[in-house]
Amino acid sequence: MSHGQLRQDLVRLLPRLRRFGYSLSGGMAEADDLVQETCVRILTRLDQFAEGTRFDSWCFTVLRSIWLNQIRAGKVRQGTGTSDPDELADSAAGNEVHWRLALSDLDRQMARLKPEQREILMLVCVEGHSYAEAAEMLKIPHGTVMSRLSRAHLALIAAGKPAAAQGPTP
């Protein structure tokens, strides 16, 4: 595949990379920084892309690698995952407010997940990668992908139940 084609594919991947970056970092500014750094790294290393592999998987792997490096260096700040109340108040449509509140609630619940559960949920459920692809991108066993995904689903389900319905607390 030509470098020109890979560049075009990268442009088409930007929204997905941004969404994945947001799921990892918890903030839009941090996600934008991750995507920018990912694009720079990919564009300067196009020669390292192995023909016959999925370009999108390679890009997600690069983004995650950058994020992990930043975490190790202590550079990533976690966002609150809340919406600006003024922004919600200015919304003309009540339905839009409803959806923003629902998304804000989901965002808070996602932020409470362990980072490894969040990244699996995003790769498999949002981005549509198979368990095997996610395992390869994250360099973890297939069973670990299934286990983390299951725990993430259970945590989201538990977060959506009223406190009384969750049973006694230890």
MIPATI-399545 format. One line per field, with one value per residue: residue number from 1; x, y, z of N, C-alpha, C in turn. Coordinates in steps of 0.1 Angstrom, whole numbers, plus 2048, in hexadecimal, padded with zeros to 3 digits. Last residue first. Layout:
// MIPATI-399545
n c(NUM, ...)
n.east c(X, ...)
n.north c(Y, ...)
n.up c(Z, ...)
ca.east c(X, ...)
ca.north c(Y, ...)
ca.up c(Z, ...)
c.east c(X, ...)
c.north c(Y, ...)
c.up c(Z, ...)
This chain:
// MIPATI-399545
n c(170, 169, 168, 167, 166, 165, 164, 163, 162, 161, 160, 159, 158, 157, 156, 155, 154, 153, 152, 151, 150, 149, 148, 147, 146, 145, 144, 143, 142, 141, 140, 139, 138, 137, 136, 135, 134, 133, 132, 131, 130, 129, 128, 127, 126, 125, 124, 123, 122, 121, 120, 119, 118, 117, 116, 115, 114, 113, 112, 111, 110, 109, 108, 107, 106, 105, 104, 103, 102, 101, 100, 99, 98, 97, 96, 95, 94, 93, 92, 91, 90, 89, 88, 87, 86, 85, 84, 83, 82, 81, 80, 79, 78, 77, 76, 75, 74, 73, 72, 71, 70, 69, 68, 67, 66, 65, 64, 63, 62, 61, 60, 59, 58, 57, 56, 55, 54, 53, 52, 51, 50, 49, 48, 47, 46, 45, 44, 43, 42, 41, 40, 39, 38, 37, 36, 35, 34, 33, 32, 31, 30, 29, 28, 27, 26, 25, 24, 23, 22, 21, 20, 19, 18, 17, 16, 15, 14, 13, 12, 11, 10, 9, 8, 7, 6, 5, 4, 3, 2, 1)
n.east c(733, 710, 6F6, 6E9, 6E1, 6CA, 6D2, 6DE, 6D3, 6EA, 700, 715, 711, 717, 732, 73C, 736, 747, 760, 760, 760, 779, 78B, 786, 78D, 7A8, 7B1, 7AF, 7C3, 7DE, 7EC, 7F1, 7DF, 7DC, 7D5, 7BC, 7AE, 7AD, 79E, 786, 784, 778, 765, 766, 755, 75C, 779, 785, 775, 77A, 796, 799, 78B, 79B, 7B2, 7A9, 78A, 770, 768, 764, 74B, 73B, 73F, 733, 719, 713, 715, 701, 6EB, 6EE, 6EB, 6D1, 6C3, 6CA, 6BD, 6A3, 6A0, 6B3, 6C6, 6DE, 6E7, 6EA, 701, 714, 712, 71D, 732, 734, 750, 769, 780, 79F, 7C0, 7DE, 7FD, 817, 827, 834, 820, 80F, 81D, 81E, 803, 800, 810, 802, 7EA, 7F2, 7FC, 7E4, 7D6, 7E6, 7E3, 7C8, 7C7, 7D6, 7DC, 7F6, 800, 81F, 825, 834, 84C, 848, 83B, 844, 839, 81E, 81E, 825, 811, 7FB, 800, 7FF, 7E3, 7D8, 7E0, 7D3, 7B9, 7B8, 7BC, 7A4, 791, 798, 79E, 7B1, 7A2, 78E, 79C, 7A8, 791, 789, 79F, 79E, 786, 78C, 7A4, 7A2, 7A4, 7C0, 7CA, 7C4, 7D5, 7EE, 7EC, 7ED, 807, 817, 805, 808)
n.north c(7D0, 7D7, 7C5, 7CF, 7E0, 7ED, 804, 813, 80B, 803, 80A, 7FD, 7E3, 7E7, 7ED, 7D5, 7C3, 7CD, 7C9, 7AD, 7A7, 7B2, 7A3, 78A, 78D, 794, 77D, 76B, 774, 786, 7A4, 7BA, 7CB, 7C0, 7A5, 7AA, 7B5, 79F, 78D, 79A, 7B3, 7D5, 7EA, 801, 7FA, 7E0, 7DE, 7F7, 7FE, 7E8, 7EA, 803, 7FD, 7EA, 7F9, 80C, 804, 81C, 836, 83E, 832, 843, 85B, 854, 850, 86A, 876, 869, 873, 88F, 88E, 885, 89B, 8B0, 8A7, 8AA, 8C5, 8DB, 8EF, 8F4, 903, 8F0, 8E3, 8F8, 8FB, 8E2, 8CE, 8AC, 898, 88C, 895, 886, 881, 889, 87B, 87A, 865, 853, 840, 84E, 850, 835, 831, 841, 835, 81C, 825, 82D, 815, 806, 815, 810, 7F4, 7F3, 800, 7EF, 7CD, 7BF, 7C0, 7D1, 7E3, 802, 80F, 825, 837, 848, 861, 85A, 850, 867, 879, 86B, 86A, 885, 889, 878, 883, 89C, 894, 889, 8A0, 8AD, 89B, 881, 867, 855, 841, 84D, 85F, 84C, 843, 85B, 85F, 849, 84F, 866, 85D, 84C, 85C, 861, 848, 845, 858, 84C, 835, 840, 84B, 834, 816, 7F4)
n.up c(A05, A00, 9F1, 9D1, 9BD, 9C3, 9D0, 9BC, 99A, 980, 971, 97C, 974, 959, 95A, 965, 951, 93D, 949, 94B, 92F, 927, 936, 92B, 910, 913, 91E, 909, 8F8, 908, 8FA, 8E9, 8DE, 8C5, 8CB, 8D8, 8C3, 8B1, 8C1, 8C3, 8A9, 8AB, 8AE, 8BC, 8D2, 8DA, 8D8, 8E0, 8F7, 908, 90B, 918, 930, 93C, 940, 953, 963, 963, 966, 94D, 948, 958, 94A, 932, 939, 940, 928, 91A, 928, 922, 907, 905, 911, 8FF, 8E9, 8F1, 8F3, 8DF, 8E5, 8FE, 913, 927, 91E, 922, 93D, 946, 934, 940, 94C, 94C, 958, 94D, 959, 948, 941, 949, 954, 946, 943, 934, 91C, 915, 911, 8FA, 8E7, 8E5, 8DB, 8C1, 8B7, 8B6, 8A4, 88D, 88A, 884, 86C, 85B, 85F, 84A, 831, 838, 855, 859, 858, 847, 857, 86A, 86A, 86C, 887, 896, 88F, 898, 8B4, 8BA, 8B5, 8C7, 8DF, 8DD, 8DD, 8F7, 907, 900, 909, 921, 925, 919, 90D, 8FF, 8EF, 8DD, 8D1, 8C4, 8B4, 8A3, 896, 888, 878, 862, 84C, 84F, 84A, 82F, 824, 82B, 81B, 802, 803, 805, 7F8, 800)
ca.east c(73B, 71F, 6FD, 6EB, 6EE, 6C9, 6CB, 6E6, 6D2, 6E0, 6F3, 715, 70F, 709, 729, 73D, 730, 738, 75B, 760, 756, 76C, 78A, 784, 77F, 79F, 7B2, 7A6, 7B5, 7D7, 7E7, 7FC, 7E3, 7E0, 7E1, 7C7, 7B1, 7B4, 7AC, 78E, 781, 782, 761, 76E, 753, 74E, 770, 789, 776, 76D, 790, 79E, 786, 78D, 7B3, 7AD, 799, 775, 76A, 770, 757, 73C, 743, 741, 721, 712, 71E, 70F, 6EE, 6EF, 6F8, 6DB, 6C2, 6CF, 6CB, 6A8, 6A0, 6AA, 6B8, 6D9, 6E5, 6DF, 6F5, 712, 70E, 70F, 731, 731, 743, 75E, 775, 794, 7B3, 7D5, 7EF, 813, 81E, 83B, 82C, 80A, 81A, 82B, 80A, 7F8, 813, 810, 7EA, 7EC, 805, 7EF, 7D1, 7E4, 7F1, 7CD, 7C1, 7DB, 7D2, 7F0, 7F9, 814, 827, 827, 84B, 850, 833, 849, 848, 823, 81A, 82D, 81F, 7FC, 7FF, 80C, 7EE, 7D6, 7E4, 7E2, 7BE, 7B6, 7C6, 7B1, 792, 796, 793, 7B5, 7AE, 78A, 794, 7B0, 799, 780, 79C, 7A9, 787, 782, 7A5, 7A2, 797, 7B6, 7CC, 7BE, 7C7, 7EA, 7ED, 7E1, 7FC, 816, 80E, 800)
ca.north c(7C9, 7DB, 7CA, 7C6, 7DA, 7E1, 7F9, 80E, 812, 7FF, 80F, 80C, 7E6, 7E3, 7F7, 7E2, 7C1, 7CD, 7D7, 7B6, 7A2, 7B7, 7B2, 78C, 789, 79D, 789, 769, 775, 779, 79C, 7B0, 7CD, 7CE, 7A8, 7A3, 7BD, 7AC, 78A, 798, 7A6, 7CB, 7DE, 801, 806, 7E4, 7D3, 7F0, 807, 7EC, 7DE, 801, 808, 7E6, 7ED, 810, 803, 80F, 82E, 843, 82D, 835, 85A, 859, 845, 860, 87B, 867, 865, 88A, 893, 87D, 88E, 8B0, 8A8, 89D, 8BE, 8D0, 8F3, 8EB, 90A, 8F9, 8DC, 8F2, 906, 8E5, 8DB, 8B6, 89F, 885, 892, 890, 87C, 88D, 87B, 885, 86D, 85F, 83C, 84A, 85C, 83C, 829, 844, 842, 81D, 81F, 837, 820, 801, 814, 81E, 7FA, 7ED, 806, 7FC, 7D8, 7C1, 7B4, 7CE, 7D6, 7FB, 805, 819, 82F, 83A, 860, 861, 848, 85B, 87C, 86E, 85E, 87E, 891, 875, 876, 89C, 89B, 880, 896, 8B4, 89E, 88F, 86D, 861, 83E, 843, 864, 855, 83A, 855, 869, 84A, 843, 866, 867, 846, 856, 86C, 84E, 83C, 859, 859, 834, 839, 853, 83D, 822, 800)
ca.up c(A0F, 9FE, 9FD, 9DC, 9BC, 9BA, 9D8, 9C6, 9A7, 989, 96D, 97E, 982, 95D, 955, 96D, 95E, 93B, 945, 957, 938, 921, 939, 939, 913, 90C, 926, 915, 8F3, 904, 905, 8EC, 8EC, 8C6, 8C4, 8DF, 8CF, 8AD, 8BD, 8CF, 8AF, 8A9, 8A6, 8B0, 8CA, 8D9, 8D3, 8D4, 8EB, 904, 905, 90B, 927, 938, 938, 945, 963, 960, 972, 954, 940, 95B, 958, 932, 934, 94A, 933, 916, 927, 930, 90C, 900, 916, 90D, 8E8, 8EE, 8FF, 8DF, 8E1, 8F4, 906, 928, 91E, 915, 935, 948, 939, 936, 94D, 945, 961, 94D, 957, 953, 93D, 941, 95D, 948, 94B, 941, 924, 918, 91B, 906, 8EB, 8EA, 8E8, 8CB, 8B8, 8BE, 8B1, 892, 88C, 890, 877, 85E, 85F, 857, 835, 82F, 84F, 858, 862, 842, 84D, 86B, 869, 860, 87B, 896, 88C, 88A, 8AC, 8BC, 8AD, 8B9, 8DC, 8DE, 8D2, 8EC, 907, 8FD, 8FB, 91E, 92D, 921, 915, 908, 8FA, 8E6, 8D9, 8CD, 8BE, 8AC, 89E, 892, 883, 870, 84F, 850, 857, 839, 823, 830, 82A, 806, 801, 810, 7F7, 800)
c.east c(741, 727, 70B, 6F3, 6F1, 6D6, 6CA, 6DF, 6D9, 6DF, 6E8, 708, 70E, 707, 71A, 734, 731, 731, 74C, 75C, 755, 760, 77D, 782, 77C, 790, 7A9, 7A6, 7AC, 7C8, 7E0, 7F8, 7EE, 7E5, 7E6, 7D5, 7BC, 7B7, 7B4, 79D, 789, 77F, 76D, 76B, 75A, 74C, 762, 77F, 77A, 76C, 782, 799, 78C, 788, 7A5, 7AE, 79D, 785, 770, 773, 764, 749, 745, 746, 730, 71A, 71E, 719, 6FC, 6F2, 6F9, 6E9, 6CD, 6CE, 6D1, 6B7, 6A5, 6AB, 6AF, 6CA, 6DF, 6DC, 6E9, 705, 70B, 70A, 722, 730, 741, 751, 769, 789, 7A9, 7C7, 7E6, 804, 819, 833, 834, 817, 816, 828, 817, 7FF, 80C, 814, 7F8, 7ED, 7FF, 7F9, 7DC, 7DF, 7EF, 7DB, 7C6, 7D5, 7D8, 7E5, 7F3, 80D, 81C, 82A, 83E, 850, 83B, 840, 84D, 832, 820, 82B, 827, 80A, 801, 80C, 7FB, 7E0, 7E3, 7E7, 7CD, 7BB, 7C5, 7BC, 7A0, 799, 791, 7AB, 7B1, 796, 790, 7A8, 7A2, 787, 793, 7A6, 792, 782, 799, 7A1, 796, 7A8, 7C2, 7BF, 7BF, 7DB, 7E9, 7E1, 7EF, 80B, 80D, 809)
c.north c(7D2, 7D5, 7CD, 7CC, 7D0, 7DA, 7EC, 803, 80B, 809, 80C, 811, 7F5, 7E6, 7F3, 7EC, 7CE, 7CC, 7D7, 7C4, 7AB, 7B3, 7B7, 79B, 78C, 79A, 793, 775, 774, 77C, 790, 7A9, 7C4, 7D1, 7B6, 7A6, 7B7, 7B4, 796, 795, 7A5, 7BE, 7D4, 7F4, 805, 7F1, 7D9, 7E6, 7FF, 7F4, 7E2, 7F5, 806, 7F1, 7E8, 804, 806, 80F, 820, 83C, 832, 82E, 84B, 857, 848, 853, 870, 86C, 862, 87B, 88E, 881, 885, 8A2, 8A8, 89C, 8B0, 8C8, 8E7, 8EE, 901, 901, 8E5, 8EB, 901, 8F0, 8DF, 8C3, 8A9, 88C, 88A, 88C, 887, 887, 87F, 886, 87A, 869, 849, 847, 859, 849, 830, 83D, 845, 82A, 81F, 831, 82A, 80D, 80F, 81E, 808, 7F2, 800, 802, 7E5, 7CC, 7B5, 7C1, 7D3, 7EE, 7FD, 80D, 823, 832, 852, 860, 84E, 852, 870, 871, 860, 871, 88A, 87D, 873, 88E, 89B, 887, 88C, 8A9, 8A4, 892, 87B, 867, 849, 83F, 859, 85B, 842, 84B, 863, 854, 844, 85A, 867, 850, 850, 867, 859, 842, 851, 85C, 841, 838, 84D, 847, 82B, 80C)
c.up c(A19, A09, 9FA, 9E7, 9C7, 9B9, 9D0, 9CE, 9B2, 995, 976, 97A, 984, 96B, 958, 968, 966, 948, 943, 954, 945, 92A, 933, 93C, 922, 910, 920, 91E, 900, 901, 900, 8F9, 8F1, 8D4, 8C6, 8D8, 8D7, 8B9, 8B8, 8CC, 8BC, 8AF, 8A3, 8A7, 8BC, 8D1, 8D1, 8CF, 8DF, 8F8, 900, 904, 919, 92E, 933, 93C, 954, 961, 970, 960, 948, 954, 95C, 940, 935, 946, 93E, 921, 923, 931, 91B, 905, 912, 913, 8F6, 8EE, 8FD, 8EC, 8E3, 8F1, 8FC, 91B, 91F, 914, 926, 940, 93A, 93C, 942, 947, 95A, 956, 957, 950, 94A, 93F, 956, 951, 94E, 949, 932, 920, 91F, 912, 8F9, 8EF, 8EE, 8D9, 8C3, 8C1, 8BB, 8A0, 892, 894, 884, 86A, 863, 856, 842, 833, 845, 850, 861, 84B, 848, 861, 869, 85E, 86E, 88A, 88C, 886, 89D, 8B4, 8AE, 8B1, 8CD, 8DA, 8D1, 8DF, 8FB, 8FD, 8F8, 90F, 92A, 92A, 91E, 912, 904, 8F2, 8E2, 8D7, 8C8, 8B7, 8A8, 89C, 88D, 87B, 85D, 853, 859, 847, 82D, 830, 831, 815, 805, 80F, 803, 800)
